[in-house]
Amino acid sequence: MTDLSGIRHSVDVEAASVYEAAAVALQALRASPWAGAIGPATSLVVEVFEPAVRHTVTVRQLQQWAESTPLSPVEKGRKEQVRTLLSHEMRSQD
């Protein structure tokens, strides 16, 4: 992500999906004293290695995906995991 001052912040994470990677990264960035304010319109660039792919999602998109209806049992598990990560992250902001 790039903060309001134009400084790029990044973290390396392991995840099974783009949204899980975004949630784990968001949690790490919000815990960092250097990242600054992160709002719903903040873009998180997710770059996947092996094979290399890059995705950009906003925090709002991440939240909407996590709250949407799952299409399969596997997706249900992934969404529950992301919601858990997001709820931990939101509690740490309080």
NUKETI-511251 format. One line per field, with one value per residue (C-alpha): chain; x, y, z. Coordinates in steps of 0.05 Angstrom, whole numbers, plus 32768, in hexadecimal, padded with zeros to 4 digits. Each point is the difference from the previous one (the first is absolute). Last residue first. Example, Ala and Ser with C-alpha at 12.3 -4.5 7.8 and 13.67 -1.06 7.14 Angstrom:
% NUKETI-511251
c: c(A  A)
xx: c(8111  7FE5)
yy: c(7FEB  7FBB)
zz: c(808F  800D)
This chain:
% NUKETI-511251
c: c(A  A  A  A  A  A  A  A  A  A  A  A  A  A  A  A  A  A  A  A  A  A  A  A  A  A  A  A  A  A  A  A  A  A  A  A  A  A  A  A  A  A  A  A  A  A  A  A  A  A  A  A  A  A  A  A  A  A  A  A  A  A  A  A  A  A  A  A  A  A  A  A  A  A  A  A  A  A  A  A  A  A  A  A  A  A  A  A  A  A  A  A  A  A)
xx: c(7F3A  802D  8013  7FB6  7FFC  803C  7FE5  7FBD  8024  8027  7FC2  7FDA  8039  7FFD  7FB4  8006  8033  7FD5  7FC2  802A  8011  7FB7  7FEB  7FE0  8009  7FCE  8022  801D  8049  7FF9  7FE3  8038  8036  7FDE  7FFE  804A  800D  801A  803B  8019  8046  8014  8042  7FF7  801D  7FFF  7FBF  8000  7FC7  7FFA  7FD5  7FD9  7FE7  7FB6  7FE9  8034  8048  8020  804B  802D  803D  7FE6  7FF1  7FC5  7FD4  8030  8002  7FB4  7FF9  8033  7FD9  7FBF  801E  8020  7FBD  7FDE  8033  7FF9  8026  802E  8049  8015  8036  7FF4  8000  7FFE  8007  8008  7FD4  7FF2  7FB8  801A  800F  7FEB)
yy: c(8005  7FF2  7FBB  7FEC  8010  7FD3  7FC6  8008  8004  7FC0  7FDC  8019  7FE7  7FBB  7FFD  8015  7FC9  7FCB  8015  7FFF  7FB7  7FF0  801F  803F  802B  8038  8044  801A  7FEF  801B  8042  8009  7FF3  802E  8037  7FF5  800C  7FC9  7FFF  7FBE  7FED  7FBC  7FDB  7FB4  7FEE  8045  8027  804C  801E  804C  801C  803D  802D  8012  7FE1  8027  7FF4  8037  7FFD  7FC6  800E  7FEA  7FBB  7FDA  801C  7FE6  7FBA  7FFB  801B  7FCD  7FC6  801B  800C  7FBB  7FE0  8028  7FEA  7FB7  7FC8  802E  800C  8047  8032  8047  8042  804B  8034  8048  8032  802B  7FE6  7FB8  7FD1  7FB8)
zz: c(8183  7FC4  801A  8000  7FB5  7FF0  8028  7FDC  7FBD  800D  8016  7FC3  7FD4  8020  7FF9  7FB7  7FF3  8022  7FD8  7FC0  800D  8010  7FBE  7FE4  803F  800C  8007  8042  7FF1  7FBA  8019  8033  7FCD  7FCE  8036  800F  7FB7  7FD3  7FD0  7FE2  7FE7  7FE4  8001  7FFB  8032  8020  800B  8005  8028  7FFA  8038  7FED  8038  7FF4  8042  8029  8014  8029  800B  7FEB  802C  8045  7FE3  801D  7FC9  7FCC  801E  8004  7FBA  7FE6  8020  7FE2  7FBB  7FFF  8014  7FC9  7FCB  8015  8023  8027  8011  8011  7FED  8016  7FDA  800C  7FC9  8016  7FDA  803D  8004  8003  7FC7  8008)
